[in-house]
Amino acid sequence: MNPKKFIESNKDRLLNELFELLRIPSISADPAYNSDVQACAEAISGHMSKLGLDQVEIFKTNGHPIVYGECLIDPNLPTVLVYGHYDVQPADPIDLWHQDPFEPVIKTTEIHPEGAIFARGACDDKGQMFMHFKAFEVMKDAGEIPCNIKFMIEGEEEVGSMNLEPFISEHKEKLACDTILISDTGMIANDTPSITTGLRGLSYVEVEVTGPNRDLHSGLYGGAVANPLNILAKMVAGLHDEKGKITVNGFYDGVEIVSLEERALMAQAPFTQEAFNASIQIPAPLGEDGYTTSERTSIRPALDVNGMWGGYIGEGAKTVIPSKAYAKISMRLVPGQDPADITEKFTKHFKAIAPKSVSVKVTPHHGGLPYVTHASNPAYKSASKAYEKTFGKAALPVRSGGSIPIVALFEQILGAKSILMGFGLDSDAIHSPNEHFGVFNYFKGIETIPYFYKFYAEQHSS
């Protein structure tokens, strides 16, 4: 098996096939694009069939379809389930894109001197998902498929994967596996490979503060009645204390305390506070006392207001006291925290700190459990060896601040750990205008993934 030689011989085709997929605006959040989401599912199914996978099928759900295909070689070999998603975020705001977000182009950048693919979904997740199809093609071309491989590609990850749990529960036998392989994360840098060993969980809520029964004239009523916007601002400000700790009662109950040894290992990842500040143009960081920026965004929980609104925000002036004020709040969770428990604690706390002059409503949205895997996991060891084979250096274990709720879901239902082999970079602008994915990263994924299967099969037989 020689992935590098295969890539060199097929570079243009490997890029063009991905470009065709990127041209489909499979935006799962907007019903106006439902036909495009369906078209993308059919394109994925077509690629699976072309690869020679068996049992290729598009499964209908109550939302967007899930595409499945498999290659079962030998029941005595380990089975790997590959998960990815073909849906993408909306491209808005369109005017901030340097080109049509659904017409991919390759442009050089400082980080990607060999070029990067600019398009919505280039990194999240079409480019990274498609690497697995092409890695399978590498192995098939060489006549070396060392594991049983199953592919499950969904179309609702960007809207919470609401129909994935019932699908997995209904098809547990079909999806049975020894490990799950996912590329929907990133690595530290192109010269510093890493494996994501932890993800934060999530509790997402919307709050509504109500005062008077209608918007009031601020001259006639100002100073005599509660202004929901003023009160909401004060309540939100009180969710952190002066040391950056979250004040929700019981919020830290059961939070995993990461050992000094693991924190020291995490600290080996290249990071400078100055570069971090410059990358997002902030004068200084802010967070919980006693932890570094890297730790605050990975092994510690967080609470952030994602949006806040109410009253008049149009042109000119309108002197009103609004009847209602709203905010959306996300809480990132770490091992030892349960999203349902945290949502309940937040709801109780937020209502308790409200003055009697207003009423408060808390509406839970979606959530997900945190996730951790360890370096002792055979699949982790196989992934680490694969990176070392192609990058010439060992991959560093890192914990991500992001959330992929389905990872914990897989472990709960299928009883299998996930290995997160991401090849994107933090600078790839996923979910933002001008999302991109390095050509180097795309090809490096295709080169590296086949070795994961090789080493995983060897681990299984030893």
C-alpha positions, 0 to 999 in steps of 0.5 A: 500500500502506497497512499502517497503514490496513489495521491500523486497519480490522482490529485486532480480527480481527488480534488474535482470529486470533492469540488462537485460535492462542495457545489451542492448547497446542502444547508440543513437548517433552511427548508428552502434547501431541502432538495439540495440536501436530498441531492447531496445524500444521493451524491454520497450514495453514488460515491459509496456505490462507485467505491464498491461498498455493499448494502448502500442505502439512503435511509429516510428519517423525520428530517434529512436522510442518513446514507449507509454502506459497508465492506465486510471482509471477515467476521474475525477482523475488527469492524470500524464505523466511519461517521461523518456529515454532509450537511453544512452551515448557512453561508450568511453573511454572503457579502463577507465571502470573497467568492461564491461559497458554493463554487470552490476555489483554491487560493494560497494563504500564509498558513496554506502556501500550497493552497486551500480549498475555499467553500462552505463545507470544505473543512466542516465536514465534506472535505474531512468526510470525503477523505475517508472515501478516498482512503478506502479507495487507496486500500481497495486499489492496493488490495489491502482492506485490513478491517471491516468498514461501515460508513454512516453519513448523516445530514443533520449534524449542523442542526443537532442530529435530532434523528440520529439517536432513533436511527442508531437505536433501531439499527444497532445490529447493522452499526455494531462495531469495535470503534468509531472513526470520525474526522470532524475535529482538527489538529494543532498545526500542519507540522504538529499532528494531534488527536482529540481525546476529549470534547466538552458537553453542552447545555443550550437554553433560551431565557425570557424575562417579562415585565409589563404587559406591553411596551411602555413610554419610557417618559411616562413609566421610566423609573417606576416599573421594571425594565426587562432589558436592564434586569436581564443584563444584571442577571446575566452579569451575575452569572460569573463572579470576580474570579471568573467562576460560574455562580449557578448553584451546584454547577461544579458538582462532580466536575472532573479534576484533571491531574497535574500530569495530564495538564503538563502533557497538555501544556506541551502543545505549542501555544503562546498567549500573544499569538492567541490574542493576536489571532482574534485581536483582543488586548488580553484574555479573560477567564477562570482564575488558576487556569491557562487559556488552553485549560479554560477552553478544554478541561474547564466548563464555560457559560456564555451569552450567545445573543441578547435582544429586546426593545427597539433596535431600529433606526433613530429613537423610540423611547420605550421600556420593552415588555420582554427581553431575551437571551440565548445561553450556552454552557460547555460542560466537562466530564462529571457534568450531565446536560439535563442536570445542568439545565435544571440547575441553571433554570432553578438558579436563574429564576431564583435571582430574578427580582419579584418585578419580573417573571422568567421563563427558561426554555431548554434547547439541545445538549450533549454529554462530554466525552473522553477517551484515553491513550491506552485505547487500542484505536488511539494507539493505532491512530497515533502510529498512523500519524507518526508514519505520515508526519514523522512525529507522534501526535499529541493528545488534546482536549477540544473545547467544542462539542460533538454530542453524538460521540457520547451517544455512540458510546451509550448505544453502541458501546464503542469508543470514538477516535477523532482523527481531525485534519482541519486547523483552527484558522479554517473559519468553519461556520464563518465566511471564507471557510477553507481546508488546506490541500495539504490537509486533505491529501494528508488525511487520505494518506494517513487514514489507511495506516490507521486500519492497518495498525488497528488490525495488527493490534486486534490480532496481537 
